[in-house]
Amino acid sequence: GELESAKKFKNFKLIPMGRGFVSTNGRISEEDYQAAKEALDYAKLHLGDYDMVILDEVNYAIGFGLISEGDVLKLIEKKPEWVHLILTGRNATTEIINKADLVTEMCEIKHPFHKGIKAQKGVEF
């Protein structure tokens, strides 16, 4: 859904990175670790190239151990003043929250996933 929506905006660049859904059963692949590292490295290299950078689901990546909290905190510290850096995903760490200017929490009340309903086109993607 994001890819199609992004096409409607001028001066908007969406760069899909990572591998999408990551297993939560304790068996995260080496490819997942590598993809997360590459995404964070890209953000480090190009952070000053944009007015806004969104690291979608980065808090999950920290929680799963795909990238370190310390590396994300360093990225926040090095962020140019004019850049809006948005970090999404549940369970942000206390240190990430302390560094943020704005924190919003969305909490799940009920989700069809728990009934075995998979992500649906037009709803989740």
C-alpha positions as CSV (number, residue, x, y, z in Angstrom):
1,G,0.0,0.0,0.0
2,E,2.8,2.4,0.8
3,L,4.4,1.9,-2.6
4,E,1.3,2.9,-4.4
5,S,0.5,5.8,-2.2
6,A,4.0,7.2,-2.5
7,K,3.6,7.5,-6.3
8,K,0.9,10.2,-5.7
9,F,3.2,12.6,-4.0
10,K,5.8,14.9,-5.5
11,N,9.2,15.2,-3.7
12,F,8.5,11.9,-1.8
13,K,10.8,9.0,-2.0
14,L,10.0,5.6,-0.5
15,I,12.9,3.2,-0.2
16,P,11.6,-0.3,0.9
17,M,14.3,-2.0,2.9
18,G,14.4,-5.0,5.2
19,R,12.7,-8.3,4.4
20,G,9.2,-7.5,5.7
21,F,7.7,-9.8,8.3
22,V,10.3,-11.3,10.6
23,S,9.6,-14.6,12.4
24,T,9.0,-14.2,16.1
25,N,9.5,-17.8,17.0
26,G,13.2,-17.3,17.9
27,R,14.6,-18.3,14.5
28,I,15.5,-15.0,12.8
29,S,17.6,-15.6,9.7
30,E,21.0,-14.2,8.9
31,E,19.3,-12.5,5.9
32,D,17.0,-10.6,8.3
33,Y,20.0,-9.4,10.3
34,Q,21.8,-8.3,7.2
35,A,18.8,-6.5,5.7
36,A,18.2,-4.6,9.0
37,K,21.9,-3.6,9.1
38,E,21.8,-2.4,5.5
39,A,18.7,-0.3,6.2
40,L,20.3,1.4,9.2
41,D,23.5,1.9,7.3
42,Y,21.6,3.6,4.5
43,A,19.8,5.8,7.0
44,K,23.2,6.8,8.5
45,L,24.6,7.7,5.1
46,H,21.6,9.6,3.8
47,L,20.0,11.1,6.9
48,G,20.9,14.7,5.9
49,D,19.6,14.2,2.3
50,Y,15.9,14.5,3.3
51,D,13.7,16.8,5.3
52,M,11.9,13.8,6.9
53,V,13.1,10.2,7.4
54,I,10.8,7.5,8.6
55,L,12.4,4.3,10.0
56,D,9.3,2.2,9.8
57,E,9.1,-0.5,12.5
58,V,12.6,0.2,13.7
59,N,11.5,-0.3,17.4
60,Y,10.6,-3.8,16.5
61,A,14.0,-4.3,14.9
62,I,15.6,-3.2,18.1
63,G,13.3,-5.5,20.2
64,F,14.1,-8.5,18.0
65,G,17.8,-7.7,18.3
66,L,18.2,-7.1,14.6
67,I,19.9,-3.8,15.2
68,S,21.2,-2.3,18.5
69,E,19.5,0.4,20.5
70,G,22.9,2.1,20.7
71,D,23.2,2.4,16.9
72,V,19.8,4.0,16.7
73,L,20.6,6.4,19.5
74,K,23.8,7.4,17.7
75,L,21.7,8.1,14.6
76,I,19.3,10.3,16.6
77,E,22.3,12.2,18.0
78,K,23.8,12.8,14.5
79,K,20.5,13.9,13.0
80,P,20.8,17.4,11.4
81,E,18.6,20.0,13.1
82,W,16.3,20.4,10.0
83,V,15.5,16.6,9.6
84,H,12.4,15.2,11.1
85,L,13.3,11.6,12.2
86,I,10.3,9.4,12.8
87,L,10.8,6.0,14.4
88,T,7.8,3.6,14.3
89,G,6.9,0.3,15.9
90,R,5.8,-0.8,19.3
91,N,7.8,-1.2,22.5
92,A,10.2,1.7,22.1
93,T,13.0,1.5,24.7
94,T,13.1,4.0,27.5
95,E,16.3,5.5,26.0
96,I,14.6,6.0,22.6
97,I,11.6,7.6,24.3
98,N,13.8,9.9,26.4
99,K,15.6,11.1,23.2
100,A,12.3,11.8,21.3
101,D,10.5,15.1,21.1
102,L,7.2,13.5,20.6
103,V,6.0,10.0,21.5
104,T,2.6,8.5,20.6
105,E,1.5,5.1,21.7
106,M,-1.2,3.1,19.8
107,C,-2.3,0.1,21.7
108,E,-4.0,-2.9,20.2
109,I,-7.4,-3.7,21.7
110,K,-8.3,-6.4,19.2
111,H,-6.7,-7.7,16.0
112,P,-7.9,-10.3,13.5
113,F,-4.5,-11.9,13.4
114,H,-5.3,-13.5,16.8
115,K,-8.2,-15.3,15.1
116,G,-5.9,-16.6,12.4
117,I,-6.9,-14.0,9.8
118,K,-3.8,-13.0,7.7
119,A,-3.0,-9.5,6.5
120,Q,-5.6,-8.4,4.0
121,K,-5.0,-6.5,0.8
122,G,-6.4,-3.0,1.1
123,V,-6.4,-3.1,4.9
124,E,-2.9,-4.0,6.2
125,F,-1.1,-3.6,2.9
